Amino acid sequence: MAELSTLARPYAEAVFRLAKSAGDLNGWSEQLSAATQVVADPQMRALIADPNVAAGRVAGVIVSVLGSRLNETGGNFIKVLAENDRLTLLVEIEAQFEALKASAEGVLEAHITSAQALSDAQVNDLAGALKTKYGRDVQVSVSVDASLIGGVVIAIGDRVIDGSVRGRLEKMAFSLKA
């Protein structure tokens, strides 16, 4: 989905600059999250995709549904997306905005995939080790994938630390074939 991320990037960067200059990163984060939830609704997706409904009408419906959760600038942003037929990019815009926000706040986002469910203490230990390694606060999300057999895989941005049994077996198999 490189195309979606490429199309969404200028919008995400523009909103980020706007939010940062206004000192309202958290406010914009909340607005984008709320707008994304509305746009993800199946009925709203159908309305957005309907070529017989004008972009201004779609934007008006979204703004009215969001009500007070959206400020005037947020409403204008929704209108710009609608006029440029970019409302479907809102999920990607929000994701990129959150990544820019986390980076600006000095927070790394790490996703830990483990073979078995991790205890809170184990997650905290891993987060502490990552904080020490990278010198930044770490926001962790965790999932379970039994196909790893054992161990964990940690993804931080485009970096992956593979400490899984499956990963070691694959590396060993590759070495034996070479």
MIBAKOL-819705 format. One line per 3 residues: number of its first residue (from 1); their letters; for each residue y, z, x of N, C-alpha, C. Coordinates in nm, 4 decimals, always signed. Layout:
BEGIN
NUM) a) Y:Z:X:Y:Z:X:Y:Z:X ~ ...
//
This chain:
BEGIN
1) mae) -0.1200:+0.0000:+0.0812:+0.0000:+0.0000:+0.0000:+0.1265:+0.0000:+0.0856 ~ +0.1200:-0.0698:+0.1965:+0.2364:-0.0756:+0.2846:+0.3554:-0.1379:+0.2126 ~ +0.3296:-0.2301:+0.1224:+0.4382:-0.2950:+0.0515:+0.5172:-0.1951:-0.0326
4) lst) +0.4470:-0.1079:-0.1048:+0.5160:-0.0078:-0.1855:+0.5995:+0.0847:-0.0983 ~ +0.5435:+0.1289:+0.0129:+0.6182:+0.2200:+0.0988:+0.7382:+0.1493:+0.1612 ~ +0.7232:+0.0226:+0.1919:+0.8352:-0.0534:+0.2482:+0.9469:-0.0695:+0.1456
7) lar) +0.9096:-0.0976:+0.0212:+1.0105:-0.1123:-0.0838:+1.0772:+0.0212:-0.1179 ~ +1.0011:+0.1283:-0.1121:+1.0532:+0.2601:-0.1504:+1.1399:+0.3230:-0.0417 ~ +1.1162:+0.2888:+0.0833:+1.1849:+0.3542:+0.1950:+1.3373:+0.3542:+0.1837
10) pya) +1.4035:+0.2419:+0.1564:+1.5504:+0.2472:+0.1497:+1.6017:+0.3401:+0.0397 ~ +1.5312:+0.3443:-0.0710:+1.5729:+0.4332:-0.1805:+1.5539:+0.5797:-0.1406 ~ +1.4404:+0.6091:-0.0796:+1.4123:+0.7465:-0.0374:+1.5134:+0.7920:+0.0671
13) eav) +1.5438:+0.7050:+0.1612:+1.6403:+0.7405:+0.2658:+1.7806:+0.7576:+0.2085 ~ +1.8173:+0.6738:+0.1136:+1.9494:+0.6857:+0.0509:+1.9608:+0.8163:-0.0269 ~ +1.8582:+0.8506:-0.1037:+1.8598:+0.9755:-0.1801:+1.8607:+1.0944:-0.0844
16) frl) +1.7853:+1.0848:+0.0236:+1.7821:+1.1938:+0.1206:+1.9203:+1.2151:+0.1816 ~ +1.9859:+1.1060:+0.2238:+2.1216:+1.1195:+0.2818:+2.2178:+1.1793:+0.1802 ~ +2.2082:+1.1341:+0.0562:+2.2934:+1.1855:-0.0505:+2.2687:+1.3346:-0.0727
19) aks) +2.1415:+1.3724:-0.0815:+2.1063:+1.5125:-0.1047:+2.1467:+1.6006:+0.0128 ~ +2.1284:+1.5504:+0.1334:+2.1633:+1.6285:+0.2527:+2.3141:+1.6475:+0.2623 ~ +2.3897:+1.5425:+0.2347:+2.5360:+1.5544:+0.2423:+2.5899:+1.6477:+0.1343
22) agd) +2.5212:+1.6548:+0.0208:+2.5615:+1.7450:-0.0871:+2.5039:+1.8854:-0.0677 ~ +2.4165:+1.9013:+0.0326:+2.3524:+2.0304:+0.0550:+2.2594:+2.0704:-0.0583 ~ +2.1949:+1.9716:-0.1176:+2.1117:+1.9982:-0.2355:+1.9734:+1.9336:-0.2226
25) lng) +1.9073:+1.9560:-0.1103:+1.7735:+1.8987:-0.0909:+1.6748:+1.9504:-0.1943 ~ +1.6788:+2.0803:-0.2216:+1.5849:+2.1374:-0.3197:+1.6132:+2.0866:-0.4603 ~ +1.7393:+2.0730:-0.4955:+1.7750:+2.0209:-0.6274:+1.7244:+1.8791:-0.6477
28) wse) +1.7428:+1.7955:-0.5465:+1.6947:+1.6578:-0.5566:+1.5426:+1.6528:-0.5570 ~ +1.4817:+1.7432:-0.4828:+1.3356:+1.7498:-0.4836:+1.2852:+1.7780:-0.6246 ~ +1.3499:+1.8702:-0.6942:+1.3116:+1.9041:-0.8318:+1.3369:+1.7870:-0.9270
31) qls) +1.4507:+1.7195:-0.9102:+1.4824:+1.6054:-0.9971:+1.3815:+1.4925:-0.9785 ~ +1.3501:+1.4619:-0.8524:+1.2540:+1.3544:-0.8267:+1.1157:+1.3897:-0.8799 ~ +1.0773:+1.5153:-0.8652:+0.9474:+1.5592:-0.9164:+0.9415:+1.5444:-1.0686
34) aat) +1.0455:+1.5887:-1.1364:+1.0494:+1.5785:-1.2828:+1.0478:+1.4321:-1.3267 ~ +1.1262:+1.3485:-1.2601:+1.1325:+1.2068:-1.2955:+0.9978:+1.1389:-1.2717 ~ +0.9311:+1.1766:-1.1645:+0.7997:+1.1197:-1.1341:+0.6992:+1.1550:-1.2429
37) qvv) +0.7051:+1.2786:-1.2915:+0.6140:+1.3197:-1.3981:+0.6381:+1.2387:-1.5253 ~ +0.7631:+1.2141:-1.5565:+0.7954:+1.1372:-1.6771:+0.7479:+0.9925:-1.6621 ~ +0.7758:+0.9318:-1.5479:+0.7389:+0.7921:-1.5247:+0.5869:+0.7758:-1.5186
40) adp) +0.5137:+0.8803:-1.4802:+0.3683:+0.8724:-1.4709:+0.2997:+0.8793:-1.6068 ~ +0.3720:+0.9194:-1.7106:+0.3141:+0.9278:-1.8442:+0.2699:+0.7876:-1.8902 ~ +0.1493:+0.7762:-1.9456:+0.0987:+0.6441:-1.9868:+0.1907:+0.5693:-2.0850
43) qmr) +0.2492:+0.6407:-2.1803:+0.3399:+0.5741:-2.2748:+0.4651:+0.5233:-2.2041 ~ +0.5140:+0.6028:-2.1078:+0.6334:+0.5606:-2.0340:+0.6006:+0.4420:-1.9442 ~ +0.4818:+0.4425:-1.8828:+0.4424:+0.3285:-1.7993:+0.4360:+0.2013:-1.8827
46) ali) +0.3857:+0.2137:-2.0056:+0.3790:+0.0974:-2.0942:+0.5196:+0.0480:-2.1292 ~ +0.6113:+0.1403:-2.1543:+0.7500:+0.1039:-2.1857:+0.8152:+0.0337:-2.0667 ~ +0.7924:+0.0869:-1.9465:+0.8500:+0.0280:-1.8247:+0.7958:-0.1124:-1.8030
49) adp) +0.6680:-0.1318:-1.8297:+0.6037:-0.2623:-1.8067:+0.6351:-0.3647:-1.9150 ~ +0.6880:-0.3216:-2.0302:+0.7155:-0.4123:-2.1423:+0.8360:-0.5006:-2.1100 ~ +0.8144:-0.6310:-2.0974:+0.9261:-0.7207:-2.0638:+1.0285:-0.7358:-2.1768
52) nva) +0.9927:-0.6927:-2.2976:+1.0838:-0.7050:-2.4105:+1.1830:-0.5889:-2.4201 ~ +1.1670:-0.4882:-2.3356:+1.2565:-0.3727:-2.3377:+1.3507:-0.3831:-2.2186 ~ +1.4802:-0.3798:-2.2473:+1.5812:-0.3929:-2.1422:+1.5766:-0.2743:-2.0467
55) agr) +1.6115:-0.3004:-1.9194:+1.6095:-0.1974:-1.8161:+1.7005:-0.0807:-1.8523 ~ +1.8153:-0.1113:-1.9092:+1.9081:-0.0057:-1.9493:+1.8493:+0.0853:-2.0550 ~ +1.7740:+0.0294:-2.1448:+1.7090:+0.1079:-2.2505:+1.6031:+0.2001:-2.1912
58) vag) +1.5224:+0.1467:-2.0989:+1.4187:+0.2265:-2.0330:+1.4833:+0.3423:-1.9579 ~ +1.5875:+0.3127:-1.8819:+1.6577:+0.4173:-1.8063:+1.7138:+0.5224:-1.9012 ~ +1.7697:+0.4791:-2.0123:+1.8243:+0.5724:-2.1103:+1.7186:+0.6659:-2.1673
61) viv) +1.6004:+0.6117:-2.1933:+1.4910:+0.6936:-2.2455:+1.4500:+0.7975:-2.1413 ~ +1.4357:+0.7551:-2.0162:+1.3942:+0.8479:-1.9099:+1.4979:+0.9575:-1.8917 ~ +1.6253:+0.9198:-1.8880:+1.7328:+1.0175:-1.8699:+1.7360:+1.1153:-1.9869
64) svl) +1.7165:+1.0655:-2.1081:+1.7197:+1.1561:-2.2234:+1.5989:+1.2495:-2.2254 ~ +1.4827:+1.2005:-2.1821:+1.3644:+1.2856:-2.1763:+1.3842:+1.3966:-2.0729 ~ +1.4445:+1.3628:-1.9605:+1.4655:+1.4621:-1.8548:+1.5760:+1.5618:-1.8903
67) gsr) +1.6712:+1.5187:-1.9687:+1.7770:+1.6086:-2.0151:+1.8464:+1.6825:-1.9027 ~ +1.8499:+1.8145:-1.9110:+1.9244:+1.8962:-1.8148:+1.8560:+1.9068:-1.6791 ~ +1.7330:+1.8574:-1.6677:+1.6653:+1.8611:-1.5369:+1.7190:+1.7543:-1.4429
70) lne) +1.8093:+1.6716:-1.4939:+1.8649:+1.5611:-1.4162:+2.0162:+1.5697:-1.4206 ~ +2.0815:+1.5705:-1.3023:+2.2270:+1.5714:-1.3028:+2.2798:+1.4285:-1.3172 ~ +2.4103:+1.4133:-1.3192:+2.4696:+1.2809:-1.3418:+2.4298:+1.1814:-1.2328
73) tgg) +2.4305:+1.2267:-1.1082:+2.3932:+1.1385:-0.9974:+2.2459:+1.0997:-1.0076 ~ +2.1624:+1.1941:-1.0484:+2.0211:+1.1643:-1.0683:+2.0015:+1.0618:-1.1785 ~ +2.0790:+1.0739:-1.2845:+2.0729:+0.9759:-1.3928:+2.1143:+0.8381:-1.3449
76) nfi) +2.2185:+0.8330:-1.2613:+2.2619:+0.7047:-1.2058:+2.1534:+0.6443:-1.1162 ~ +2.0836:+0.7300:-1.0431:+1.9751:+0.6823:-0.9571:+1.8644:+0.6189:-1.0414 ~ +1.8289:+0.6831:-1.1511:+1.7273:+0.6278:-1.2411:+1.7736:+0.4918:-1.2954
79) kvl) +1.9014:+0.4818:-1.3308:+1.9550:+0.3546:-1.3819:+1.9478:+0.2450:-1.2762 ~ +1.9791:+0.2787:-1.1510:+1.9715:+0.1793:-1.0428:+1.8273:+0.1325:-1.0239 ~ +1.7343:+0.2274:-1.0250:+1.5930:+0.1887:-1.0126:+1.5512:+0.0970:-1.1272
82) aen) +1.5939:+0.1290:-1.2488:+1.5576:+0.0476:-1.3651:+1.6181:-0.0919:-1.3546 ~ +1.7449:-0.0995:-1.3170:+1.8120:-0.2301:-1.3072:+1.7482:-0.3193:-1.2021 ~ +1.6937:-0.2570:-1.0959:+1.6306:-0.3343:-0.9887:+1.4793:-0.3446:-1.0045
85) drl) +1.4297:-0.3052:-1.1236:+1.2870:-0.3108:-1.1544:+1.2045:-0.2358:-1.0495 ~ +1.2502:-0.1130:-1.0169:+1.1860:-0.0324:-0.9143:+1.1389:+0.1047:-0.9648 ~ +1.1340:+0.1251:-1.0939:+1.0898:+0.2544:-1.1468:+0.9457:+0.2860:-1.1065
88) tll) +0.8647:+0.1831:-1.0891:+0.7257:+0.2063:-1.0506:+0.7142:+0.2606:-0.9081 ~ +0.8218:+0.2547:-0.8315:+0.8215:+0.3060:-0.6946:+0.8542:+0.4551:-0.6872 ~ +0.8852:+0.5154:-0.8003:+0.9341:+0.6530:-0.8005:+0.8373:+0.7510:-0.7342
91) vei) +0.7087:+0.7338:-0.7529:+0.6101:+0.8233:-0.6905:+0.6208:+0.8129:-0.5385 ~ +0.6278:+0.6926:-0.4879:+0.6385:+0.6707:-0.3435:+0.7739:+0.7175:-0.2907 ~ +0.8794:+0.6967:-0.3669:+1.0124:+0.7444:-0.3264:+1.0104:+0.8964:-0.3128
94) eaq) +0.9496:+0.9633:-0.4104:+0.9412:+1.1100:-0.4040:+0.8620:+1.1549:-0.2814 ~ +0.7507:+1.0897:-0.2534:+0.6672:+1.1278:-0.1385:+0.7444:+1.1103:-0.0077 ~ +0.8154:+1.0001:+0.0058:+0.8926:+0.9763:+0.1273:+1.0099:+1.0725:+0.1381
97) fea) +1.0740:+1.1033:+0.0257:+1.1827:+1.2002:+0.0253:+1.1314:+1.3364:+0.0729 ~ +1.0156:+1.3783:+0.0208:+0.9589:+1.5081:+0.0587:+0.9242:+1.5112:+0.2070 ~ +0.8771:+1.4002:+0.2618:+0.8472:+1.3939:+0.4045:+0.9756:+1.4061:+0.4869
100) lka) +1.0811:+1.3383:+0.4440:+1.2105:+1.3485:+0.5133:+1.2661:+1.4903:+0.5036 ~ +1.2519:+1.5510:+0.3876:+1.2990:+1.6882:+0.3654:+1.2239:+1.7846:+0.4556 ~ +1.0930:+1.7717:+0.4603:+1.0115:+1.8603:+0.5440:+1.0485:+1.8454:+0.6912
103) sae) +1.0703:+1.7229:+0.7331:+1.1087:+1.6983:+0.8713:+1.2444:+1.7609:+0.9027 ~ +1.3395:+1.7451:+0.8112:+1.4728:+1.8017:+0.8314:+1.4702:+1.9542:+0.8337 ~ +1.3790:+2.0115:+0.7582:+1.3675:+2.1570:+0.7522:+1.2771:+2.2110:+0.8620
106) gvl) +1.2257:+2.1216:+0.9477:+1.1406:+2.1641:+1.0574:+1.0018:+2.2067:+1.0140 ~ +0.9549:+2.1514:+0.9035:+0.8236:+2.1874:+0.8506:+0.7286:+2.0689:+0.8667 ~ +0.6119:+2.0962:+0.9214:+0.5076:+1.9944:+0.9301:+0.4166:+2.0078:+0.8091
109) eah) +0.3744:+1.8965:+0.7550:+0.2777:+1.8988:+0.6457:+0.1422:+1.8629:+0.7037 ~ +0.0477:+1.9531:+0.6869:-0.0875:+1.9318:+0.7383:-0.1859:+1.9351:+0.6229 ~ -0.2817:+1.8450:+0.6280:-0.3888:+1.8466:+0.5279:-0.5187:+1.8767:+0.6008
112) its) -0.5833:+1.9838:+0.5594:-0.7091:+2.0261:+0.6203:-0.8226:+1.9929:+0.5250 ~ -0.9185:+1.9162:+0.5743:-1.0383:+1.8854:+0.4977:-1.1535:+1.9554:+0.5673 ~ -1.2262:+2.0376:+0.4933:-1.3366:+2.1122:+0.5527:-1.4666:+2.0801:+0.4801
115) aqa) -1.5759:+2.1103:+0.5495:-1.7071:+2.0856:+0.4908:-1.7389:+2.1870:+0.3813 ~ -1.6834:+2.3076:+0.3953:-1.7027:+2.4131:+0.2972:-1.5677:+2.4738:+0.2650 ~ -1.5587:+2.5428:+0.1522:-1.4330:+2.6080:+0.1146:-1.3939:+2.7091:+0.2219
118) lsd) -1.2638:+2.7092:+0.2566:-1.2124:+2.8014:+0.3572:-1.1520:+2.9231:+0.2893 ~ -1.1655:+3.0371:+0.3539:-1.1021:+3.1586:+0.3025:-0.9529:+3.1526:+0.3352 ~ -0.8746:+3.2355:+0.2682:-0.7311:+3.2406:+0.2960:-0.7054:+3.2772:+0.4414
121) aqv) -0.7857:+3.3671:+0.4962:-0.7688:+3.4081:+0.6362:-0.7935:+3.2899:+0.7304 ~ -0.8939:+3.2085:+0.7016:-0.9222:+3.0921:+0.7853:-0.8090:+2.9900:+0.7786 ~ -0.7571:+2.9674:+0.6583:-0.6451:+2.8741:+0.6421:-0.5234:+2.9265:+0.7179
124) ndl) -0.4957:+3.0557:+0.7054:-0.3814:+3.1150:+0.7759:-0.3989:+3.1062:+0.9272 ~ -0.5212:+3.1277:+0.9776:-0.5479:+3.1152:+1.1212:-0.5215:+2.9725:+1.1691 ~ -0.5701:+2.8742:+1.0924:-0.5466:+2.7338:+1.1294:-0.3979:+2.7000:+1.1256
127) aga) -0.3285:+2.7477:+1.0216:-0.1841:+2.7221:+1.0114:-0.1103:+2.7861:+1.1279 ~ -0.1510:+2.9073:+1.1663:-0.0892:+2.9746:+1.2800:-0.1115:+2.8989:+1.4100 ~ -0.2326:+2.8481:+1.4291:-0.2629:+2.7709:+1.5497:-0.1812:+2.6418:+1.5536
130) lkt) -0.1663:+2.5763:+1.4386:-0.0859:+2.4539:+1.4334:+0.0611:+2.4835:+1.4585 ~ +0.1091:+2.5956:+1.4061:+0.2489:+2.6355:+1.4285:+0.2728:+2.6598:+1.5771 ~ +0.1781:+2.7257:+1.6423:+0.1893:+2.7510:+1.7862:+0.1864:+2.6197:+1.8637
133) kyg) +0.0960:+2.5305:+1.8272:+0.0802:+2.4032:+1.8988:+0.2037:+2.3146:+1.8857 ~ +0.2587:+2.3060:+1.7640:+0.3689:+2.2123:+1.7395:+0.5061:+2.2786:+1.7388 ~ +0.5110:+2.4117:+1.7391:+0.6387:+2.4818:+1.7437:+0.7218:+2.4667:+1.6173
136) rdv) +0.6576:+2.4414:+1.5068:+0.7270:+2.4257:+1.3788:+0.6461:+2.4938:+1.2702 ~ +0.7134:+2.5292:+1.1610:+0.6405:+2.5840:+1.0465:+0.5488:+2.4761:+0.9907 ~ +0.4383:+2.5199:+0.9347:+0.3388:+2.4261:+0.8838:+0.3102:+2.4571:+0.7374
139) qvs) +0.3178:+2.3543:+0.6548:+0.2801:+2.3646:+0.5139:+0.1422:+2.3003:+0.5017 ~ +0.0452:+2.3779:+0.4544:-0.0942:+2.3344:+0.4568:-0.1452:+2.3068:+0.3159 ~ -0.2195:+2.1963:+0.3014:-0.2976:+2.1712:+0.1806:-0.4429:+2.1587:+0.2255
142) vsv) -0.5340:+2.2013:+0.1408:-0.6753:+2.2083:+0.1793:-0.7612:+2.1371:+0.0752 ~ -0.8634:+2.0663:+0.1230:-0.9629:+2.0076:+0.0337:-1.1000:+2.0219:+0.0981 ~ -1.2038:+2.0003:+0.0198:-1.3411:+2.0139:+0.0675:-1.4110:+1.8787:+0.0577
145) das) -1.4821:+1.8424:+0.1646:-1.5614:+1.7196:+0.1685:-1.6934:+1.7532:+0.2364 ~ -1.7981:+1.7712:+0.1572:-1.9280:+1.8124:+0.2098:-1.9871:+1.7103:+0.3070 ~ -1.9423:+1.5847:+0.3015:-1.9969:+1.4830:+0.3915:-1.9575:+1.5071:+0.5375
148) lig) -1.8659:+1.5997:+0.5625:-1.8295:+1.6325:+0.7007:-1.9409:+1.7100:+0.7710 ~ -2.0332:+1.7642:+0.6968:-2.1486:+1.8426:+0.7412:-2.1049:+1.9811:+0.7880 ~ -2.0052:+1.9889:+0.8721:-1.9519:+2.1155:+0.9218:-1.8186:+2.0895:+0.9891
151) gvv) -1.7387:+2.1945:+1.0097:-1.6108:+2.1796:+1.0781:-1.4995:+2.1355:+0.9861 ~ -1.3888:+2.0922:+1.0485:-1.2707:+2.0503:+0.9730:-1.2090:+1.9246:+1.0343 ~ -1.1329:+1.8550:+0.9507:-1.0495:+1.7441:+0.9943:-0.9075:+1.7798:+0.9516
154) iai) -0.8147:+1.7764:+1.0468:-0.6759:+1.8116:+1.0185:-0.5901:+1.6872:+1.0364 ~ -0.5161:+1.6509:+0.9320:-0.4269:+1.5351:+0.9371:-0.2828:+1.5847:+0.9300 ~ -0.2048:+1.5489:+1.0317:-0.0626:+1.5825:+1.0362:+0.0112:+1.4514:+1.0599
157) gdr) +0.0726:+1.3991:+0.9544:+0.1384:+1.2696:+0.9670:+0.0359:+1.1641:+1.0038 ~ +0.0594:+1.0938:+1.1147:-0.0343:+0.9906:+1.1574:-0.1325:+1.0423:+1.2629 ~ -0.1290:+1.1722:+1.2910:-0.2216:+1.2337:+1.3864:-0.3392:+1.2962:+1.3113
160) vid) -0.4589:+1.2790:+1.3666:-0.5788:+1.3362:+1.3064:-0.6556:+1.4110:+1.4146 ~ -0.6881:+1.5356:+1.3848:-0.7719:+1.6164:+1.4729:-0.9056:+1.6291:+1.4020 ~ -1.0081:+1.5650:+1.4583:-1.1399:+1.5631:+1.3940:-1.2318:+1.6609:+1.4655
163) gsv) -1.2530:+1.7760:+1.4043:-1.3441:+1.8769:+1.4565:-1.4674:+1.8888:+1.3695 ~ -1.5025:+1.7799:+1.3040:-1.6170:+1.7841:+1.2117:-1.7456:+1.7457:+1.2838 ~ -1.8556:+1.7906:+1.2302:-1.9874:+1.7538:+1.2832:-2.0078:+1.6039:+1.2650
166) rgr) -1.9692:+1.5519:+1.1496:-1.9839:+1.4075:+1.1256:-1.9068:+1.3272:+1.2306 ~ -1.7861:+1.3711:+1.2621:-1.7052:+1.3022:+1.3623:-1.7701:+1.3051:+1.4997 ~ -1.8264:+1.4198:+1.5360:-1.8951:+1.4302:+1.6654:-2.0182:+1.3414:+1.6700
169) lek) -2.0940:+1.3375:+1.5590:-2.2121:+1.2513:+1.5541:-2.1733:+1.1043:+1.5651 ~ -2.0665:+1.0646:+1.4985:-2.0210:+0.9260:+1.5063:-1.9771:+0.8913:+1.6483 ~ -1.9083:+0.9842:+1.7144:-1.8641:+0.9619:+1.8529:-1.9852:+0.9504:+1.9456
172) maf) -2.0871:+1.0356:+1.9237:-2.2083:+1.0319:+2.0039:-2.2820:+0.9001:+1.9823 ~ -2.2928:+0.8565:+1.8575:-2.3599:+0.7301:+1.8266:-2.2880:+0.6129:+1.8939 ~ -2.1571:+0.6156:+1.8939:-2.0783:+0.5096:+1.9580:-2.1046:+0.5093:+2.1083
175) slk) -2.1084:+0.6292:+2.1686:-2.1327:+0.6396:+2.3132:-2.2709:+0.5859:+2.3497 ~ -2.3701:+0.6150:+2.2654:-2.5052:+0.5692:+2.2937:-2.5177:+0.4172:+2.2810 ~ -2.4402:+0.3574:+2.1936:-2.4445:+0.2117:+2.1751:-2.3716:+0.1396:+2.2867
178) a) -2.2758:+0.2044:+2.3507:-2.1948:+0.1388:+2.4535:-2.2667:+0.1209:+2.5844
//
